[in-house]
Amino acid sequence: MNALNPFVWSREIDDGVGRSSAAADVALILKGGTHIQLFGPRGTGKTTFTVELAGELGKNHGPEVPPWECLRVDLRPVASLGDFVTAVRDAVQRHPSHTLRRRIQGELSGLEKDLGINLGVIKVGIKSPIRQEDLQAILSSQLRALRTLDTRLVIIFDEFQRLANCSGDPLAVIRSSLMSADGGQETSLLFTGSFELPQISHEDFAGYLELRFEATSKPIDSRATDHLLVLSELHPKRTQQLAWMVWQTVPENTLVRVEHVAEAFEQLVEDKDAPGRDFAVTYDYWLNGNASDVNLARALLLLANGLSPGSPADTKQVGIEHHQTAINSLRRLEERGYVERRDTSWHIVDPLFKEFLRRQPDGR
């Protein structure tokens, strides 16, 4: 029997963690009225786990443990209270249950009438003309409206760490609106968050890769190891993914060479059916969105092609009319984890995404 691919990077193979069992255990804890925090490095499957958890929450676990509903609030774009209000509203609009969606929207419509405001005018990324204290009141009323539904509900706040740098003390609003002891039906909270792992050195990563290839009867040439790490830029997830693809495509008892690594990299970047190619979906979504979304895509094209966001000539080359628009777009992308600022320059975090973008037309 052939050895199993040792390079775990996503849900393509079993990583040894019983996710279904864990989802059942967490669902029962949440149904018991306990709030939970789930933190880990990016790309380790937290969002995938919440999808499985939602399915488990919808099951009947006995006469005393009926099904619960689940609402996931994506906090990745949140940088202000106005963004938070929009994120809650978007979560409701995306909820798969038409019945629950209609009931929550009914509650929020009543809230809009009472407050005399249309929640739809509070847009992510746009400075709100509404005062901070009024936004706090709006968010509090919005969250309380969820809690007063005649429904057992788990609210997932995904990428919860984003709120740490959000003005207006949103954590206090959550505590007072959703975690106080007064009234309402059962409501439990799950907070998921990401943190960054320290950089793994080239030497440490190379040693690990060579040992894993050797142990599964597919030894790798040291030049191939170096090429793999250059292509993946030591990105933890993408290094594992590229090694996974190389291992999958090379026959047993074959020395892995530079050309094998290059071919695997090409497949990950170019093949629409290659695993983990979620960046292509994101790019297409932005490129076909509103003007603000299109500028996100074009700002990424700018970096991928080695152009300067501070240069009017460079920004116009990718279809951005003003260099300040490019810089604002990069700040939004930094908040969402797509780019980072090192010293005085911007860099795309994901090396596969960067190479994919480098091969795209200018998007105009």
N, C-alpha and C positions, 0 to 999 in steps of 0.2 A: 504494500500500500504506500502510495506517495506521501511525503511529508506535507503538512498543511502550510499554507502561506503564513509566515510569522509576522508580517508587517501589518498590524492592525491600525486602521486609520478612520474607519467609519462603520456603517452598518452593512457593508458588503459581506463581511464574515462575522461569526460569533466571537466576541471578544472575551468570552468567559464569564461575563456578568449576566446573571439571570434577570434581565430587564422586566420581563412579564411578571415574575415573582415579586420584584421590587415595586413595580407599579401597583400590584394588588395590596402589598403591605402599606405603601404610602396612601393609597386610596382609603383604606380602613382608618388610618390615623387621622386623615383629614375629615372623614365622616364622623369621627369622634369629637370634632370641634377643636382640634389642635392645629395651630399654624406651623408651617415648616419653611426652613430656608435650605436651598440647594445651590451650592456654589462649586465652581470648578473651572479649569482652563477652557478657553474657547475651542470649539471643534470637538468636544468630548461627548456630544450627544444629549445635552440637556433638553434642547427643544424637541428632539425626537422622543425623548422620555416623556415629555409633557403630553405629546400626542397619544402615546400608549396609556398614560394616566387618565386622560379624558375618557377613553374607551372603558377603562376599568371603573371610573366613577359612575358611569352610566349603567353599571350592572346592579342587579339586586343581590345583595350579600346576605339576605335573610330578612325575617319579619321586622327586626329592629334596625336594619341597615338598608333602607330603600335606595334607589338610584338618586344620584345628585347630578346637577348640571355643572358645567365648567365654562368659564369665560377667561380667555387669555388676552391680556393687555400687553402689547409689544411696546416696550419702553426704549428701544434703540434710538428712535428719532427725538426723544424727549430732552429738551434743554431748558424748558421753562414751564411754568404752571399752565400757560396756554397750550403748549404742546401736550401736556399731560391730559388736559380736558379733551383735546382732539384724539389722543390715543385711546381713551375710554370710549369715546363716541365711535371710532373706527372699529374697535373690538366688538361692539354691539352690532354694527352693520355687517360684520363678517361672520357673525355666529351662525353655525349651520342649521340650528333649530329655528324654523320659521315661527313657531309658536312662542318660544322664549324671546326671540328677536322682536316680535311684535309687542309683547308685554313690556319689555324693557323700553322700547321706543315710545310706548304709550306713557310710561312713567317719565321719560325724559322730555316728552312733549309738554306734559303738565308742568314740569320743572321750568322749561323755557317760557311758558306762559306766565308762571309766577314771578320769574326773574326779569321778564321783559327782554329776553335776549335770544338770538338764534345761535345755538352752539356751532352750527356749520360755518359761521363767519370767523371762528377762531382757528386759524390755520397754522400748521406746523412750520417753523422756520421764519415766520413773519412776526415782527414785533407787534404785540397787541396794544391797542389804545385803551384797553380796560385796565383799571388800577389793580395792583398786586393783591390788595385785600379783597377786592371784588372777585378776582380769579380764585382766591382761596375759598371764598364762599360758594362760588359756582362748582368747583371741584368737590368740595365737601357735600354739597347738595346732590351732586351727580352720584357720588359713591354711596351716599345714604339711600338714594333711590334704588340702587341695586340691592342693598341689604334689606329693604322693606318688602321686596317681592315675596309672594307666597311660594317660595321655591328654595329648596336646599341647594346652595351654590358654593362652589370653590372658585375663587378669583386667583388667577396666576399672573403675577407681575414679572414678566420675562425681562432679563437684563436689568435687574433691580438696582445694580450699582450706579446706573446712569443718574439716579435721583440724588446721589451724594453731592453733585455739583450743580444741582438745580436750585435756583433762587425761589424764595417763597415758602420754604420749609414744607415740602410735600409729604415728608415722613410724618410730621405732626398731623397733617390733614388725614392721612391714612389711619393713624392711630385713633384719632377722635371719631372718624366716620365709620370705620370698619372693625375696630378692635375694642371699642368700649363695651361695657356690660349691659347697656340699656337696650331693651326691646329687639324686635325684628326676628326673622327666621334665622335658621342656622346658616352661617357664612364662615367659611374657613379660607385661609390665605396661603398660597405657596409663592415664595419669593425665590426666583432663580437669578443667579448672577455669575459673571465671568471675572477671572483675574488672569494676568499674564504670567507665564512661566519665565524663569530666567533663561537667557540665551544659552543654548548648548554649543560648545565649541566644535570647530571643524574636526579636530582630532578625536574628541569623544564620540561624535556622531559617526565618523568613519570607522572607528573601532567596533561600535555597536553593529553597524550595517554589515561589515565583513564577517563578524562572528555569526550573525543570523543567517547570512547567505551560505556560509561554509557549513553550518549545522544542518542545513536542509538540502545538502547535496547539489548546491548551485553556487560554487565559489565565485567571488567577484574580483576582477582585476583591480588593483589599487587606482589605476587611472580612471576606470569606470566609476569607482567610488567617488573620486574627486569631481568627476564630471557631474555625477548625480547631485552632489552637494552644491555645486556651482549653479546648476539649473534650479534647484529648490530653494536656494539662498538660506539654507538652514532653517526654513520655516517648519516648525514641528509637524503640523498636519500634512503639508504638501510633501515633505521629505518622506514621511511614512507612505503617503499615497503613491508617490513615484516609485519607491522601492517595491511596493505592493504590485504595481503594474509591471515592473521589470520582472519580478519573480513569476508573475502569472504567464508571461509571454515567452520565457526562456525554458527550453526542455530540461528535464532532470539530467544531472551529471554533465552539465554544460558550463563552461567558464563564461561568466557574464562580462561582456566587453563594452567599450564606449559606444559602439553602434547600437547595442541592445538598449542602453539607457536613452540614447537619442531617439530611437524609434518609439519607446514607451512614452517619452515626453511629448512627441508629436501626436500620439494617439490621444493623450489627455487633453491637449490643447485644441486639436482639430476635429476629433470624432464627436459628433453631437450625442452619441449614445454612450460615451465614456462615463464611468462613474464619477460623481462629485463635480459635474460640470455645471453647478448651480450659478456660477458667475455669469454665464452666458444669458441665463434667464433674467438675472438682475439687470444686466446691461441693456437687453432688449426692452425690458419694462421701462427703464428710465428714458431710453432713446425715443420711445413712443408715448411718453407721458406729457405732462404740461411743460411749460417753458423752464420752470425751476428744475424739474427732473432731467430735462434734456441737457441743461448746463452741468449737472452732476456727471452725466456720461461724457460730455465734452471735456470737462476738467480732468477726468481720468485719462482720456485720449492724450491730453496735453502732457501729463506726466509720463505716460507709457512711451511717448515719442521723444522724450528728453527735452521738451520745450519748457520755457520759463513762464510761470503764471504772472510774473511781474512785467513781462514784455508785451506791450500792446500788439506788436507784429505777430508774436507767437500765439497769443490768445485768439486773434482774428483768423489765424491759420486753421484753427479747429472749429471756428464758427461762433466764438464768444466775442461779443462786441466790445466789452470793456474789461480790462485786466482786473479791476476790483471785483467784478462778478465772478471771475475765475477763483480769486482768493476766497471769497465768501462761500463758493461751492466747495472748495477744498476744506474749509473749516467745518462745513456740514458733514462732509465725508469722513473727516477725522473723528467727529462726534459719534459716527456710526461704525467706526473701526475699520474703514476701508483704506485710509491713508494715515500716515504718521509723519510728524515733523522731526527730522534729525538735524541738529545744529541749525543751519539756516535754509535747509531745503526740504521739500516734500517728497515722500516716497510711497508707492503703492505697497501695501502690506503683503498681499497674496501674489507670489511669483507667477503662478499659472494664470491668474487674472491679468497680470501685467503683460505677459506674453500674448495672451488672447487679444487684448486691447491693441497691442502694437501691430497686430496683423489686420485690424479693422480699417475700413475707409474712414474719412474724417467725420462722418455722421451728419454732415450738413444736408 
